[in-house]
Every structure is written in structure tokens, then in C-alpha cells.
Amino acid sequence: MTAPAPMLPVQSAVYARLKGDTTLMGLIRGVYDYVPETAEYPFVVIGEATETPDNRHGGYGRETVITLHAWSRYQGYAQVLRIGARVTALLDHQPLDMPGLSWVATRFEFSQTLTDPEPPGDIRHLVLRYRIVTEQH
């Protein structure tokens, strides 16, 4: 028996959790894994991910590290930091439902604020990273 690749189920579970939260959706205009050109700020992007084995005797496990991005045109970082705080409240140590997988843990790893250096320099960016540990049923 081979282990299922949890990257897609993890992404789907994170997307559903974020999109289904009325508080977060009151702070942003959308959640994307592909940002359309017509997207309005602020928004959250489900970005890059890595996956590594976390096998146990007799079972398959994975650690999926997923990066999220909050984008804003607000002057200063307050808006992306509020968005990031809500995202972390929704994910950190919160169980996720993923078909074919058992959730073990979700851990917040870090966040970093960035400013788009391109003129006019009015875009604020918050990078958030979470480690999600799963096991095969």
C-alpha cells in the first residue's frame, strides 16, 4: 500500500477553512491559489508548499508545510497583521478534515511583513507558514 499525497487535500482543507469563515471574509475580498487580474485588495493567497515523509512503524505520515500570503494596499501593516491573526486563529492547533487522511497537528511556524519595493510601494505583504502533520487512515 502506498501513502496518499496529502498536499492537495491539505490545500483543499485550508481553502475551505479560510473561505468558510465569515470573520475572515469580512476582512478580505477573496482567497485564491491563482489570483485573477481583477482581484481587489486585500486578499489571501494559498501559495507554495513542501511535503516530507513522517512515517511511523506500520503507517504512513506526511508533514506538509504550506505558505499563505496576505496582500493589502492599506498604508502600513495593520490590515495584513489583522488578517494574519485571523488566519492563525483558524489554523494553528485547529483540526482539519481531509478525506483519506487523519489530521495530527497544525503548527504556526512564522510570519514576515514585506513591502513591495516597486513604485509606488503601496502594497503590503504578510507571509505566513504552517506545518500540517497527517497520517494515512
Backbone torsions as a table, in degrees:
resi	resn	phi	psi	omega
1	MET	NA	135.5	178.8
2	THR	-104.0	156.1	-179.4
3	ALA	-77.5	139.3	175.2
4	PRO	-72.0	148.7	176.0
5	ALA	-82.3	110.4	-174.2
6	PRO	-81.5	-3.5	-174.5
7	MET	-56.1	-45.8	179.7
8	LEU	-68.8	-46.8	176.3
9	PRO	-60.5	-35.3	176.9
10	VAL	-64.4	-48.2	179.3
11	GLN	-59.1	-43.5	-179.7
12	SER	-63.0	-41.1	-179.8
13	ALA	-67.1	-41.2	178.3
14	VAL	-65.0	-44.9	178.7
15	TYR	-58.3	-47.9	-179.1
16	ALA	-62.0	-41.9	-179.7
17	ARG	-62.7	-46.9	-178.2
18	LEU	-68.4	-48.0	-176.6
19	LYS	-65.6	-30.1	-177.9
20	GLY	-83.9	-1.4	-178.0
21	ASP	-96.0	114.4	-177.2
22	THR	-66.5	-31.7	178.5
23	THR	-65.2	-48.4	178.6
24	LEU	-62.9	-44.1	-178.1
25	MET	-66.0	-20.4	172.7
26	GLY	-75.1	-17.7	-179.9
27	LEU	-94.6	-22.0	-173.5
28	ILE	-129.8	170.1	178.6
29	ARG	-97.3	-13.9	-179.9
30	GLY	178.3	165.6	173.4
31	VAL	-122.6	127.8	-173.8
32	TYR	-133.9	155.0	160.9
33	ASP	-112.9	-10.3	168.8
34	TYR	-137.6	122.0	-174.8
35	VAL	-90.6	116.5	176.8
36	PRO	-68.9	152.8	179.9
37	GLU	-60.3	-24.4	-178.3
38	THR	-88.4	3.3	-177.9
39	ALA	-61.1	137.3	178.2
40	GLU	-100.8	142.6	176.4
41	TYR	-75.9	152.8	-7.5
42	PRO	-83.4	156.7	177.4
43	PHE	-152.0	168.4	178.1
44	VAL	-119.3	138.2	178.1
45	VAL	-117.5	131.1	170.7
46	ILE	-84.5	112.5	-171.0
47	GLY	-103.6	-135.2	-172.2
48	GLU	-66.8	155.4	177.4
49	ALA	-147.8	150.9	170.9
50	THR	-126.6	155.5	-179.2
51	GLU	-137.1	130.9	178.5
52	THR	-131.4	151.6	178.2
53	PRO	-67.5	144.9	174.5
54	ASP	-140.8	55.5	-173.8
55	ASN	-75.0	152.3	176.0
56	ARG	-124.0	163.6	179.1
57	HIS	-55.0	117.1	177.5
58	GLY	81.9	7.8	-179.2
59	GLY	-154.3	158.5	179.8
60	TYR	-103.2	136.6	174.9
61	GLY	-138.0	161.7	178.1
62	ARG	-142.2	150.1	167.9
63	GLU	-113.5	118.5	177.9
64	THR	-109.1	121.0	177.9
65	VAL	-103.8	117.4	-175.0
66	ILE	-115.8	137.2	179.9
67	THR	-108.0	130.0	176.0
68	LEU	-113.6	152.7	-178.6
69	HIS	-130.4	127.1	171.9
70	ALA	-104.5	132.5	-177.5
71	TRP	-122.5	140.0	-177.2
72	SER	-150.8	156.8	171.8
73	ARG	-111.5	11.9	177.9
74	TYR	-65.6	144.2	178.5
75	GLN	-75.9	107.5	-175.6
76	GLY	102.7	178.1	-174.1
77	TYR	-95.4	-3.2	-172.9
78	ALA	-54.9	-43.1	-176.5
79	GLN	-65.8	-48.1	-179.5
80	VAL	-67.6	-29.9	178.0
81	LEU	-70.1	-36.8	174.6
82	ARG	-65.1	-42.6	177.7
83	ILE	-61.9	-46.9	-180.0
84	GLY	-61.3	-38.1	178.6
85	ALA	-63.9	-39.5	179.3
86	ARG	-68.9	-42.8	178.1
87	VAL	-59.2	-44.3	179.8
88	THR	-64.8	-39.5	176.9
89	ALA	-61.3	-33.7	-178.9
90	LEU	-78.2	-24.8	-172.9
91	LEU	-112.5	-42.1	-171.8
92	ASP	-63.8	119.0	-179.6
93	HIS	60.9	23.0	179.5
94	GLN	-108.2	129.4	-178.9
95	PRO	-64.5	145.9	176.6
96	LEU	-119.1	144.0	178.5
97	ASP	-98.7	117.8	-178.4
98	MET	-134.4	118.1	-179.7
99	PRO	-55.6	131.7	177.7
100	GLY	82.0	-4.1	-177.8
101	LEU	-130.3	151.6	171.8
102	SER	-105.8	129.4	176.5
103	TRP	-74.6	134.6	177.1
104	VAL	-108.8	-49.8	-176.8
105	ALA	-162.5	151.5	167.8
106	THR	-129.3	124.9	-177.8
107	ARG	-126.8	129.0	171.5
108	PHE	-66.5	132.1	179.4
109	GLU	-104.8	-47.1	178.5
110	PHE	-170.1	166.2	169.3
111	SER	-138.7	154.8	179.9
112	GLN	-147.7	132.9	175.3
113	THR	-91.1	142.7	178.5
114	LEU	-139.7	152.9	173.5
115	THR	-116.7	132.8	176.6
116	ASP	-65.0	120.1	-176.0
117	PRO	-77.1	-13.6	-178.7
118	GLU	-70.6	138.4	177.0
119	PRO	-57.3	138.8	9.1
120	PRO	-88.3	8.9	176.9
121	GLY	69.9	30.7	-174.9
122	ASP	-103.5	12.3	-178.8
123	ILE	-106.3	126.4	177.6
124	ARG	-104.6	144.5	-172.5
125	HIS	-137.4	131.2	174.2
126	LEU	-119.1	123.1	176.8
127	VAL	-96.9	131.4	179.3
128	LEU	-128.0	137.2	179.2
129	ARG	-130.6	138.2	-178.0
130	TYR	-132.1	142.9	175.5
131	ARG	-106.2	121.6	-178.3
132	ILE	-116.7	120.1	-176.7
133	VAL	-103.3	129.9	-178.7
134	THR	-132.0	160.7	173.1
135	GLU	-131.9	151.0	175.0
136	GLN	-73.2	140.8	177.0
137	HIS	-61.6	NA	NA
